[in-house]
Amino acid sequence: MKFFQNRHVGFLAIVVSSFLIPFSSVSVFSQSETLEGVQYTPPQGWVKTLKQGAATFTDVNKNTNAFCILTVYASTPSTGTPNSDFANEWNSLVVKPFKAQANPKTESQTTPDGWQGMVGGSEIESDGVRSIAILSVFSGFGKTVSVLAIFNDQSYLAQMQAFVDGIKLDKTPARSDSPAPTSGADPFPDRPGYQPQKPLVGTLKETITMQDLVGTWGNGAASVQTYVDSSSGNYASTDTTFYSDRHTIKADGSFEYGFTGRANNHTVRETDSGTVTLSGSNIIFKFKSRSTYRYQLIAYMIEPNGAAIITLIHLGENEQGYDAARMRILCDHTKGYIQCAGGEDWSRQPNAK
C-alpha cells in the first residue's frame, strides 16, 4: 500500500492542504444526487450505503488491500463558528469511533460561494488496520456540512479530491423552528422522500424528574459477519460481536453500571458505580473509576405496558448538543420510537423500578 510504504511526517499536512480548494470546476461523468441540501456526484463503481442523514461510498482493491471510504453528511445547524463546527464534527465522527487525537492540525479557507471551509486529518486505527481520516467541514448561512474520507493508499487522493470539489451546497438559511422531540406532539411527522414514520408506540413526556430515571436501563448491539473464500466461494469463517450496557439508577441518585462484550471467543466484563444528576436536558453520570459521561436527553417515552425508552446523545466535553433543527435532520421514529443517528436508545422493562 503506497501510503504506508512512503509515509513521512509531511504527508498528512500535504493531504490536508490539498483539500482547501473546494467547489472548483470539475468534469462530471455520472448523475449527481442530493442529500438534505448537499449535492454530490457519486464515485463511479463504488459501493453505496445510505443511512439516516448520510451517504457512504466504499471502494476496496482486493489485490493490494487498499481501500477508501467517503461519507457525505446532510447539512445540520451551525454552532455559530467554523472552529466550533469542526470541533463538534471531528469529535463525533472521528474521535469517538476511532479514538483519534482530539485536536488535529487544521487548515481553513473561504470558498468562492461564501462558505468557510476547515479541513483536518489524523492517523487512525480500527481492528488493527491503520489508515488516515480527513474531515472537511463547511460552515455558512447558519448551516454546516461534513465530508469524511478514510483511506490507506495515496492512489485514492485524486478521487477523494474530485468528490469534494464536486459538492454544491444550498445557501438557503437554516431554520430552527421545529418542535423539540420532548413535546407531546409528533416531533417527526412524515416528509416526502423520507422513510415513512411509524406511529409512536407510546407517549412522550414533556419533562422528567430524577424519579423517572429510577430503575434498570439496558442497551446493546450485535453483529454477525460470515466470510467466504473469494476463489472457491466456500465458507471460511464467522465473526460474532455483541455488547450490553446496564445502568441501575437508584432513588438516592446513585447508580451501578455493568458491561458485557464478546468478540468471537473473547469476553470482557466491567462494573462500576457512581452518582447521576439531571441538569436541564442533560443526564450526567459521574463514575468512580472512569471519566464522567454526559448525555443529552432527546426523548422519554412510556409504552402502554409501562416500559420506557429514553433516547440519548453522548456529548463530548465541549459539545453543545442537538437543537430542534438538528434533531429534525438526524432523528426519526421509523421503528415506532425516537432514534437519532449517532445516538443511543435505552429501555427499562415494566415494573423494573
Secondary structure as UniProt FT lines:
FT   HELIX           2..5
FT   TURN            9..10
FT   HELIX           11..18
FT   STRAND          33..35
FT   TURN            36..37
FT   STRAND          38..40
FT   TURN            44..45
FT   STRAND          47..51
FT   TURN            52..53
FT   STRAND          54..61
FT   TURN            62..65
FT   STRAND          66..73
FT   STRAND          76..77
FT   HELIX           82..90
FT   HELIX           91..95
FT   HELIX           96..98
FT   STRAND          106..110
FT   TURN            112..113
FT   STRAND          116..126
FT   TURN            127..128
FT   STRAND          129..140
FT   TURN            141..142
FT   STRAND          143..151
FT   HELIX           154..156
FT   HELIX           157..165
FT   STRAND          168..169
FT   TURN            181..182
FT   TURN            192..193
FT   STRAND          203..204
FT   HELIX           210..213
FT   STRAND          215..228
FT   TURN            230..232
FT   STRAND          235..249
FT   TURN            251..252
FT   STRAND          254..263
FT   TURN            264..265
FT   STRAND          266..279
FT   TURN            280..281
FT   STRAND          282..287
FT   STRAND          293..302
FT   TURN            304..305
FT   STRAND          308..315
FT   TURN            317..318
FT   HELIX           324..330
FT   STRAND          331..332
FT   TURN            334..335
FT   STRAND          339..340
FT   TURN            341..342
FT   STRAND          344..348
FT   TURN            350..351
//
